[in-house]
Amino acid sequence: MEDVDVEGGGEDGFRVRKYRPVLANDRAVLEMSPVDPGSSSASAFPDQPPNLRKINVGQGVNGSSDAKDGIAPRQKQPNGTQQESKLELFGFDSLVNILGLKSMTGEQVAPPSSPRDGEDIPIIAGQSDKMGTMMGVFIPCLQSILGIIYYIRFSWIVGMAGIGGSLLLVALCGICTFLTSISLSAIATNGAMKGGGPYYLIGRALGPEVGVSIGLCFFLGNAVAGALYVLGAVETFLKAVPAAGIFKETVSQVNGTAVAQPIQSPSSHDLQIYGIVVTIILCFIVFGGVKMINRVAPAFLIPVLFSLICIFLGVILARKDHPAEGVTGLSLETIKENWNSDYQKTNAAGIPETDGSVTWDFNSLVGLFFPAVTGIMAGSNRSSSLKDTQRSIPVGTLAATVVTSAMYLVSVVLFGAVASREKLLTDRLLTATIAWPFPSLIKIGIILSTMGAALQSLTGAPRLLAAIANDDILPILNYFKTTDSSEPHAATFFTAFLCIGCVIIGNLDLITPTVTMFFLLCYTGVNLSCFLLDLLDAPSWRPRWKFHHWSMSLVGALLCVVIMFLISWSFTVVSLALASLIYKYVGIKGKAGDWGDGFKSAYFQLALRSLRSLGANQVHPKNWYPIPLVFCRPWGKLPENVPCHPKLADFANCMKKKGRGMSIFVSILDGDYHECAEDAKAACKQLSTYIDYKNCEGVAEIVVAPNMSEGFRGIIQTMGLGNLKPNIVVMRYPEIWRRENLTEIPATFVGIINDCIVANKAVVIVKGLDEWPNEYQKQYGTIDLYWIVRDGGLMLLLSQLLLTKKSFESCKIQVFCIAEEDADAEGLKADVKKFLYDLRMQAEVFVITMKWDAQTDGGSPQDESMEAFTSAQQRIDDYLTQMKAAAERDTTPLMADGKTVVVNEKQVEKFLYTTLKLNSTILRYSRMAAVVLVSLPPPPLNHPAYFYMEYMDLLLENVPRILLVRGYRRDVVTLFT
């Protein structure tokens, strides 16, 4: 039975049409919601070009209803209403919407919130200007690989290294590029790919800093390679037409021959002049765009193929043709003679001389030959111009690599078997000498082929630079930005300038090591990118190219590094230093960009492994780090653009040694989660930005809850993972509780402290936060610790952490031990000193004995303390009278903070007197202290929160800067090593 599709819209409510496959540019793919029947979309926009159609996605706007458009029209009802889409349940912003698909590929498309918003979306129809595998990847790679080195240096390399050494040389370089091609294929098939080629791949895998540094080096390599190919073409032309030389040629004599023979080489000035002219001509072609380059490419490719055929025919027929002296034809004796290496000294032009200035060995030949295999990135450089990057790049790149490597291996044996060593070393155009039947035409083919390779370099380099600029990482590159459809003219000008500068050098053998280093650096980055992605194996790593393994990428990366050092350790150091400088510059001046790179995935997996390795057991005191949970919500109001008290971030930094550690900044929004979710995201982003501004290492979290107490209770139970849960709660003391709200703040404050005690969290409460010093405000005096109860050493540890900060480094620590009157003060003092000595802490120890049910020893409390004590006592009596009156009126037990309380008036008076004595002691001994630390008393059971706030106010009266510290049921310091 033939497939059919049932749609709404007929007289009986349905009509039937034949099934048709959905195409890429169908409106059914471009738009989810149907449109009204009526007018044709083709006539709605008569002025649009034929390859650009606009469809309106607004509600109530007429659109096309033809079946050929692939859209089922919305059914009209008798009352004029429209039948809703069957996919309304899933919302109108379906993934089928082309805007959604584009956003998943990372394109900067701002989709409308709904197709009903009435926005016109331009749809590009057709990809006629895109290239396929053959013209887009294989031909550019082939043209770049088969460049100047093969035609005018390869036979010379065979003569210098011998057949055996040359085979090893070709195999080494070929394996390197083959492994790199496999890594490139894996990364390129792991998703949509924009312009930039290897830079795009490396940057998205290793991060923007590494991507930009290696990308700029690769750009320089391409620009210099263009000069290399131009000089090769000019040298071949001057060899073929000596009369074209403007300046006198250099004459040298061959070393090692029976009879000294004069050898002529082109003048460096001729190379410079003709090289500049050729570069300018090629730049005009590049300015014509991709279409112009595609039209010119066959003109460069056909001579390449023709020259290769003529060269191989010439090798086969060399014995019969006898083209020149020294050409023996294919001979086993010649293979034996040329099998071993014969490294000689040459002049700067490569002509053998007895006292030549250049000494050659295998390592230097690697640097000379490697540019002959570096064209594998020519196709990926054009990634923005390819129809299907995921198919074209792997197939075209690997095909070009295998074909050229096989041809090189065969050519080594053929060249070594067809001519004597003297001929190989002296005839720089041996390929043209042995070519048959038209040697002179081969020289033209060589010139055009090398110019074609130069054209590919001058085409890829500007696009690479433009891609780096378009990512908007380095502001200095903004001059080279382009739109998606325009040509990178500014980048082409800059590339031409660099190319001309290298042409002025005029020496091939000096340029090639530089090109080699830049290309090897890029290949190392590609292999490391694939190695990292393959090893991490994130869920998003699903390349279509399956023939890869992390070990192959690692071997490829190591091989690239080995070849770099084999060629020249000095060039290697210079190239790595240049890449490092660019990396550092990007880190300082570059804009932050999150591309989901592999390092982020590595950090994530490392964090997961570290978290699992920590386990769920308690951390040993030697490995204990403070992880403060900083409660940002102030007891009061802050400016709208300040999400956290500025001094809270400064204090959080004081709890870390040398800034190491993590802080969690939390705030609570009152309200319903569904209504405030977006507000919470915005507030979290604002808080995170503020934390970074304050240079505090930490994360921001915003919780939506009905009230502060419920929100904090949820935070204290769920925040953190495993042993990375916060262990200290830090908040500001509510100094404004009297004038703001007499019931809400005390109840909330006491509830938070009780929640921390139940959750076994330490507590640090800061009074005088507004006066807390920043890192530039130097403090003098002492840090006084009033050690009343055992807290696991937390108070001692905090004092030591304060000393590590510049603001407190000039202070000294004093420890005051509060003891009962009948305690052994001297024995306690000696024990505390010994304990501090074992903890490697320097502090002066004082033991204060006091009688809690009488006046303090040595006299009465401070006058200001007694005044505060009297006022607090009067306020508590008034509050208690109101509670009793309310209970009698309602015939209920005493109620406070929504719960029943039991008030023991003697106990209340005792607590008041205890805090009075402590406050009096602090004022007596620590009035000039830089900061005071005192143990935090827990809220008494069954006491109203109002009473506890009175106790705390009396304890802190007239003390400008104090930390209330309560430890938890474990030690945070240890005596043992």
N, C-alpha and C positions, 0 to 999 in steps of 0.2 A: 504494500500500500504506500502511495506517495505521501511524503511528509507534508503536513498542512499546519497552518497557524490560525488560531481562532482569535478574532478581535471583536471589540465592541464597535458599533457604529452602523449596523444595518437596520432595516425597518423593524425586524423582529428582535432587535437588540444585539444580533451577532452577524458577522459575515466571515466567510472562509476565503483564505488566499493561500497560494503555494508558499512553502518555506523557502526563504532565500538566506544564504550565509551572511552574517553581519560583517561588514567591511570596516576598515579602520576609521574612515571618515563619515560613517553613517551617523545620522542625527540620533539614532537610538543609543549609540555609544557616547555621543557628545552631550546628551541631555537625558535626564531621567523622567522629568514630568512631561506629560503630553501637552499639546497646545491646541488652541481652538481651530476648527476648520474655517476656511473662508478664503483668504488670499494666498497667493503663491509667494514663497520666500524668494523665488528667482526674480519676481517683479518688484518685490519690496525694496530691493537695494540695486537699482539699475546701474549705479555708478561704480559698483565694486569691480575690481579686476577679476578675470576668470578664475584665478587660483586662490581667491580670497572670498569666502562667503561669511556673512554675518547672520546669526540667528538670534532672535530675541527670546529670552527666557522669562520674560515678565508675565505675571498673571493678567489675563484679560486682554492680551495682545494677540492679534491674529497671526497665525503661522500656517505652514503648509500642512495639508492633511492627506497628500497623495500616498498611496501604498508604497510607491517606489522610494519614498523617503524613509521607510522603515519605522514609522511612528503610528501607533494606534490612536486615533483621535479621541478626545474626551467626549463622552456621550452627553447630548443635550437632554435635559429633563423638561417636562411640560411647563414648570414654573420658571424656567430660564436658568436654573442652577446647573452646575456641571458635575458629572460623576467623578469622584475622586480616584486617583491612581490606586491600583491594587497594592503598590509598594509604599503607600503612605505610612504604614506602620513603622517602616525603617527610616523615615524621614526623607526629605527631598535631596539632601546632600549625600547621595549614594556614591560608593566607590566607583561605580560605572561612569560617573561624571568625569569627563576628561580632565577637569581641573584637579580632581582628587588624585588621579593617576599621575598627573604632572608633579604635584606636590610631593608624591612619594619618591620621585626620582631626584628630588632636591632642587628642581627648578624654582626660581623665585616668581611664583605666580600667586597673585592675591585673589583667591576665589571669593565670589559673593557668598554671603551667609545663606542664601537660598536662591534657587532659580526664580523665585517670585519677586526678587528685588528689581527686576526689570533692566538688568545690565546686558549690553550687547557684547558677545564674546566673538572675537575674530577667529576663524578656523582656517588654517593653512591647508590647502588641498594639494597633494602631490609632492614628490621629492625628486623632481627631475634633475636638480642640480647636485644631488648626492651621488657618490661614487660607490662602486662595488668592490669586490675582493681583488680583481685583476688590476684595474686602473687605480684603485685607491690605496692598495697595500703592496701587492706583489711587485708591480712595475716600479713604484718608487723605491722599495727596498732593493730590488735588483739593480736599479740605476745607481743608488748610493753605494752599494757594496762593490759593484764592478767599476771602481773608479780608477784614479790615476796610479795607485800602487800596483795594481795588476799589470798594467800596460808598460810602465817605464821603470818599475822597481822590482818586480817579482823575479825576473830572470837574474837580476843582479843579486838578489837575496839567495837564490839557489846556488849561484857561483860562490858566494861568500860562506854560507852555512853548509853547503853540500846537500845532496839529496836526502840523506838520513836526517840531518839537522833540520832541513826545511819541512820534511814530513812531520817531525815532532813539533815544530813551530806552528804549522797549520792546524795540527790536531789539537794543540793546547788552546789556541785562540778559537778554533771552531767549537770545542766543547764548552768553552766559556760562553760564547754567544748562543749556543744551542740551549744550555741550561737557563740562560737569561730569557730566551724566547719562550720557554715553557712557563717560567714564572710570570712573564708578561701576559701570556695567554690565559693563565689561571685568574689573574687579577682583572684583566680586561673583560672576562666573561662572568664576573660576579655582580653585574648590574649595569645600569645605564652609565654611559661615559660621555663627559663633555669634552670640550677642546682642551689642549694642553698635553695630551699624550702621556708620556712617563711622569711628567710633573704632577698631573692630576692623580695618577695612580699612587705615586709615592706620597704625595701630600695627604690623600685620604686614608692611607695606611699607616703612615708614621707621624702625621701631624703637620700643621702649617709651617713650623719652623724648619723641620727637616726637608719638607717638600719644597719650600722656597729656596733654601740654600742649595740643595742639589739641583733644583730646576734652573736656577740662574747659572750654575756651573755648566749644566748641560746646554743651556742657551749659548754660553760662551764657546763651548766645544763645537756646536753647530756652526756658529759664525766663523770660527777659526778654520773649521773643516771646509767651509765654502772657499776661503782663501787658498787652502791646500789644493783643492780641485782646480781652481782658476790658474794657479801657478803651474800645475801639471799640464793643463791645456795649452798655456802659453809656451812652456818649454818644448812641448811636442811640435807646436807650430814653428818655432824658431829653428828646431832641428830639421824640420821638413823643408823650410824655406829660409836658408841662411841669409839670403839677400835682404830679407825683411828686417834684419838686425840694424839698429841705429848706431850702436856702439860696437867696439871691437870685441871679438870673442876671446875667451880665456883659453890658452893652449897649455896642456899638461902632457906628461909622458907616463906611459903605463909601467907599473912596477911588476917585475916577475916575468916579463916576456923575453924571448931570446933576443929580439931586436927592439930597441926603444921606438915606440910609435907615438906620434903626436895625436892627441885627442882634443877636440874642440868642444867647449861647453858655452852656452849662451851667456851673455853679459848680464849681471844682476840688474843693471839699469834698464835693459830691454825688458826683463821680466817684470819690473815694477811698472813701467809705462804701459805695456800691453795688458798687464793684469788689471790695472785701474780701469782701462777702457772696457775690458770684458766684464768686469764687475758692474759697471754702470749699465751696460747693455742688458745683463741678466736682471738687474733691478727694475728696469722698465718692463720686462716681461712679467716679473712678480707683481708689479703694480696693476697689471691687467686682471688679476684675480685668479681664482681656481679654474674658471672656464678657459681662460687664456693659457694657463699652464697645461691643462689637459689637452688642448689643441697642439701645443708645442711638443709635449712629451713624446709622441710617436716619432717625431723627427729626430729626437735624440736616441730613442730606443732602437730604431731600425739599424742605424750604423753600428750599434753595440752588437746586435745579433749577427750582422753581416761580418763584422770584424772577428768575432769569435770563430765563425765558420771558416773564414780565410786563414786564421792562425792555426787551427787544427789541421786543415788541409795542407797548409804549408809545412807543418811538422811531419806529416805522413810522407809528403813528396819531396822533402828536403834533399835526400840523397840523389834523386834524379834531377832536381832543378838546380842544385849547387848555387844558391843565391849569393853566398859570400864566403870569404875565407874564414875558417874556424867553425863553420857549420858542417858537422859530420853526418847529419841524418840520424835516424834512430839506430843506435849502436849499443850493444851490450858492453863493449870496451869503454865507451864514453860514460856509461852509467857507473862502471867500476872506478874510473878516474875521478868522477864528480861525486862519488858517494860520501866521502869524508869532507869535513869542513876545511877551509883555508882562509882564516881571518887575516886581513891585511890592513895597513894604514892607508887612509885616503885623505884627499884634501876636502874642503868644505863642500864641494860639488859632488863628492862620491867617487872621484877618479883616483884609482890606486896610485900611490906615490911612496917612495922609500922613506922619506922623511915627512910623511903626511901628518896633519894636525889632528886627525880624527882616528881613534882606535875602535875597532868594531869587535863585538863578541855576541854570544847568543842573546844575552839580555837586551842589548841595544837593538838587535834585529827584531826582537819582540815589539819594542816600541815603534820601530819603523813600519812593521807589517800590520800591526793591530788595526790601524784605521781602515785597512782593506776589508774588515769584517764588521765595521761599526754602523752599517746602514740599516740595522734591524729595526731601528726606531722610526724610520722614515714614514712608515704607514701609520703608526700610532700617533705621530705628530699631527696627522690630518684627521684625528678622530672626530672632530666636529663636522667634517665633510663626508663622512661615511654613512651609507644607508643602514648597515647593520654591523656595528662595531664588534658585537659578541661573536659574530661568525667570521667577519673579514680579517680582523687582527690576528687571531691564532692561525688560521689557514694560510693567509698570505705571508705572514712573518716566518712561520716555520718552513713553508715551502721555499721561500727565498734563501733561508739559512742553509737548508739541506742541499739545495741545488748548487749554490756558490761554494760551499765547503767541499762537496764532491768534485767540483770543477777545479778548485785549487789543488786538491790532492793529486788529481790526474795531471794537472799542469806541472807540478813539481817533478814528476817522473819524466814527462815528455820534454820539458826544458832541459833537465839534466842529462837526457839521452841524445839530444839533437845538436848540441854545441859544446865546444871545449870550454874549460874554465876561463881561459883568457878572453874568449868571445863573450861569455856571460858577464864578466866583470867590466868589459870595456864598451860593449854595445848597449847603450841605455835604451835603444829602441829595437831590441832584438825581435820583439813581436812583429814589428813592421818589416824587419829584414827577412824573416822566414815566411811571412804571409804570402799566400798564393791565391789568386793569380795577379792581384793588383796591389802591390805594396804601398804605392802612393795613396791609393784610396783608403788603405787601412789607417794611415796617419790622419786622414780627415775623420775617419770613424772614431779614432782615439780622441781627437780633439772634441768632437761632438759628444761622445760618451762622458768625458770628464766634465764638460760644460753642463751636461744633464745632471750629473751628481752635484755639481755646484748649485744648479737651479733647485734641486731638492733641498739642499741645506739652506739656501736663502728663502725657500718657501716655508720650511718648518720652523726655523729659528724665530721669525717675527711672530708667528702664531703662538709659539711657546711663550714668548715674552708678553704678548697680549693676554694670554690666559692667566699668567701670574698676576698681571696688573688688574684684570677683571675680578679676581678674588678679593681685591681691596685689603690685602694684608699689609703691604708697604705703601704708605702715602707717596713716597718719592717716585713710584712707578705709575702714578695716576695719569701722566702724560701719554702713556701707551694703551690706555683703555679703549675698547671698541665695543660696538653693539654686536648682537649675534649675526646680523646680516652684512656688516661692513667689513672692509679689508683693513688690516692693521698697517696703515700707511706710516704712522709715526714710528712704529717698531721696525718697519722695513728700512726706513731712513737710518735708524740707529744701527741696525745690523749691517747695512752697507758701509757705514762709517767704520765699524770694527773690522769688517772684511778688508776694506782698503788699507787700513792700518797694518794688518797682517801681510797683505800683499807687498807693502813697501819693504818688509823684512827681506822678501825675495829668496828665501832659502827653504826648500821643502824639508830637509833633514832636521832643521831647527824647529819647524812648526809641528811636525808629526808627534813628538813626545807630548807636547802640550795638549793636542787633540786627544791623544790616547788617555791621558789622565782624566780629563773631563768626562769622556765617555765611560771609562771604567768606574768612575765615581757614580755615575748614573746607573750603570748596570748593577753595582753593589747595592744601591738603594732599592732597585726593583726586586732583586733576590731577597734582600732582608725583609722587604714588605711582604712578599709571598711567604717567606719563612715564618714571620710573626703571625700572619693571619692563619696560616695552615696549622701552626702549633697551638694557637689559642682555640681555633675551631669554634668560633662564636656561632650562634644560631643563624646570623645573617651571612655567614661564609658558605655559600652554595654555588661555586663556579660551575658553569656548564662544561668547561674543559676539565675532564676527569683525570687526565694523564699527568699527575703532578704529585709530589710528596715533599714534605718539609725538608727532608734530608737532601733532596736534589737542590732545593733553593739554597740551603746552607752551604753545600759544596760549591755552588755557583758563586755565592758571595765571597767565600774564602779564596776561591780561584781568582776572582777579580782583584782582591787585595794582594795576593801573591804576585800576580802579574804586574801590578803597580810597583811593588818593591823590586821586582826583577828588572824592570825597565830603568828606574832611577829612583833611589830613595829620596834624593833632594827634590825632584819634581813631585813625588808623592807627598812629602811634607808640605810643600808649597800649596798644592791643591787642597789638601786636608785643612791647612791653615786658612785658606781662602773660604772654604765651605764653613769652617768654624766661625770666622769673623761674620759672615753673612747670617749664620744661625744666631749669633749673639746680637747682631743688629736687629734682626727680626724680633727676637725676644724683648728688646728694649723699646724699639720704635714701632713694631708691628701691632696691628689691631688683633684682639683676641678672636679666635675662630674655633668653633667646635665642629669638626667634620666627622666625628665618630671614628677617630683613627685607632690603629691597633694598640698604641700605647695606653689609651684609655681602657681598652679591653684587658690589656695586661695588668694594669693597676687594679681593675675590678677583680680579676681572678686571683691576683696576689692578695688582695684584701680578703677575699673569701677563704683562701687557704690559711691566711694568718688568723682569721677569726675562728676557723675550725681548730687550728692548732692550739689556740688559747684555751679551748674547751669551756666547760661550764664550772669548773672548780675555781675556788678563790685564787686570786693572783698573789704570789709571794710578796711580802713587804718590800723586798729588794726591787721588784719589778712594778711596784705600785706607782701609777701616775694619776694626778688629779684630773678628772674629767668633769668640769663644772657645768651644771645646768643653770644657765643664767636666766633669771626670770625678768624679762624686759618690761613687763607691764608696770608702770610706775604707780605709786600711791599719789596720784595727781595727774596733771596734764603736761604734755610736751608739745612743741611746735609740730605742725602737720608733717613737715619734711624730715623730722627726726624720729625714727621708729623706736629708738632705744636711748636711755640716758647715756650721754657721752662717756661719763666716768665709769659706767659699768664695764664697757669694753676695756678701758685702761686697767680696771681692777682685775678683770679676767686674765689679762696679760701678766699681771703680777703673780698669778697663781701657776705660772709655767716657768720652767727653767730654760733660759735662753730661747724663749718663744716656742719650745717644743710642746706639743700636746694639742688636744682638741677641746674646744668649747662648743656647747650647744646653746644657742640663744633661742628662747621660746617666748611667744606672746600669745595671748588668748583674746579672741574676738567673741563678744557676747552676741548670741543670736542663733538662728536656725541654719544648719549646715547647707541645706539646699539653696537657701537664699543668699548666704554669705560666702559660698565657695569661691566665686571669682574675686571677691574682695580679699579673701584669704590668700589667694595666689599672688595678687598684686602686692599685698602687704609683705608676703614672704620674700618676693623679689626685692622690694625696697629694703627690707631688713638685711638681706644677704649683701646687697650693694653697700650698705652702710658698714657692715662688718669688714668688708674688703677695704673700704675707705679708712677705717680705723686700724688697718694692718693687724687684725686679730685673726688667728687661725681658728676657724670655727664654721659651723653650719647654722642655718636659720630654719626654724619651724614655726608655723602658725597653726593654732588649733582653734576650731570653732566649737563653742560649748554654750549651754544655756546661761552659765554664770562662771565666775572665776574659780570658785571652789571645785565645781564639777570638772572644769577643764584641767585644772592642775592635778586632780586625782587621776584623770585618765593619762596625763603626761607622765606622772611619776611611776605608773604601772607599766607603761608600754614603751617608753622612749629607750632607744638603744637596742643592741643585739649582743647576746652572750655576755662576755666580759668587757665589752665596749659600752656598757650602759653607764650613764652618768652616775658618779658616786658622791658628788657634792652639789647641793642646791645653794645658789647664790642669789640674794635679793636685797633690796634696799629696805631699811627700817622705815615704817610708816610714821614719820615725824609729824605729819599733818592730820593724824587721825582725829584729833579733838575738834578742829575747825571744819572738817569736811563731813564726817558722818560718824556718830557715836556708836552705832551698832554694826554697820556693814563691815567696815575695815577691821575692827577687833576680831569679829567672828571669822572673817576670811583669813586673817593673819594667823590666828591660833590654829585654825583648821589646816593650813599649809604646814605648820610646824609638826602637828600631830601626824599628818600624812607622811611626812619625811621620817618620823620616828618609826611608824608602822612599816614603811617600805625599807627601813634600814639604810637611810641615806644621811650622810653628814650634812650639816647646815652651817652656812656662813652668812651672817646678816651684817650689813654695813650701815653704820650710822655716821652722818657727816659726809655722805657721798659727794655732795656738791663741792667740797673742799679737797677731795682726793687728788693727790698730785699726779701730773702726767710725767712722762719720762724726762722732761727738760726742767722740772721743778725740783731742785736739790733739797733734800730734807736732812736736818741735823738733830741730834738728841738721841733718844733711845726708843727701842721697840719693847714695850713692857707687856709681859705675859702674866696674867693672873690665873694660875693653874689651880683650879679648885677640885675638879673631878677628873678621873681617868678618861681620856678621849682617844687612846691608841696612838698618841704622839702627833695628832693632826695639828694642834696649835704650834708645837715646836717646828714641825715641817713647814708650816705656812710662814713662820718668822724667818726661816732659812731661805725660803723662796723670795721673800721680800728683799733680803740682803743682796740677792743676785741682780736686782734692778738698779739702774743708775740713780734713780731718785732716792733710794734708801741705802746705798752702799756705804755711806759715811756713818750710818747709825750703829749703835751697839744694842745687844739684847740683854734685857733684865728679866729674870724669872722670879715671880713672887708666888710662894707656896702658902696658901691659906690653911692654917691648922687650928685644931682645938687648943684651948688654953693649957690642958694637961698633957699635950703631946711633947715628945722629945725633939725640940727644935733643932738642936745641934746634930743629932743623929739623922734627922730628916734632911737637913742641909747637906750633910756629907753624902748621903745616899743619892740625892738629886745631882750633886756635882759629879759623882762617879758615873751616874747614868748618862749625863750629858757628855762626859768625856768619851765614854764608849760609843756614843752616837756621833762623834766627831763634830760636836757643836760647841762653840764658844759662847758662854753667857755668864753673867754675874747672878748669883742665886741669893735670894732673900726669903726668910721664913717669917711669916706674920702670924702670930697667935692672937686669937680674940675669943672673947666670951660672948656667945650669941644672945644670951638672955639678960645682958647688962650692957652698960655703956662700953664703948671701945676703950682698950687699954691706952693710957696716956692722956685721957681727957675726953671731952664731949665731942660729938660729931661736928662737922663744919656747919657754920651758920646757915649757908645756903642750902645744905642738905637737910637740916632740921626744918627749914621753911618749906621745902618741897615735901618733906615727910608729913608735916601738918596739913598741907593742902590736899595731898593724896588721901590721907585718912578722912578728911572731911568729905571729899567727893565720894569715897567708897560708902561712907555712912549714908549720904543722901541717896546714892543709887540703891543701896540695900533697903532703905525706907520705901522707895518707890516700888521695888519688887514685892515687898511684903504687903503694901497697900493693894497692888494689883492682884496678888494671890488671895487676899481676903475678899476683894470685890468679886472675883470670879470663882471663889471657893475651890481653888486648885492649889497644888503644891507650888513652891517657888520655881519660876520658869525664867530661863535666860537663853538667848540664842536658839530658841525653838526646842529646848530640852530641859528636863528637870535638873535642878542643881541643889546641892546641899552645902550650906554656908556655915562653916565653923569660924565664928568671929575671932576667937583666940588665935586660930591658925592664920587667919588673914592678917591679924596684927603682927604675928611672928614673922610672916613673909615680908611685910612692909619693913619691919625693923632689920631683917637680914639684908635686904637690898639697901637700906639706909646705911648700914655699916660698911658694906662693900663699896658703895659710892663714896663714902667719906674716906675710905682707905685709898681709893684710886685718886681722888682729888689731892690727898696728902702727898703721895709718892710719885704720881705720874702726871702732874699738871702740865709739865713741859715736854712730855713724851711726843714723838712724832706720830705714833699710833699705839693704841692700847688693844690688846686681845684679852678677852675674858670668856670664861665658860658660859654657855647659854643654858639657863635653867629651863627644864621642860615645863609646859603648862600644867598646873596642878589639876588633878582629877576633880570633877564636879564643881569647879570654880568658874564663874562667868568669865567670858573673854575680856570683859571690861576690867575685871580685877587684875587679870594677867598684864594687860597693857599698863595699868597703874604701877604694878611691880616693876615692869621694864623701864617705864619712864623715870621712876625713882632711881633705878640702878644706873641709868645713863645720864642723869641730870648733870649739866654743866661740863660734860666730857665732849670735846668737839669732834674727835675722830676715834671711833672704836669699832672693833670687830667682835661680834658675838659668835662664838664657835662651839659647835656640838659635834663630837665624833660619832662613830657608829661601832658596832660590835666586832671590831677587828683592828689589828695593828697596821699602821702605815709606815712605820720605821722599824728597823731591826738593829740589834747590836752586832750581829755576826757578818762576816765578810762574804 
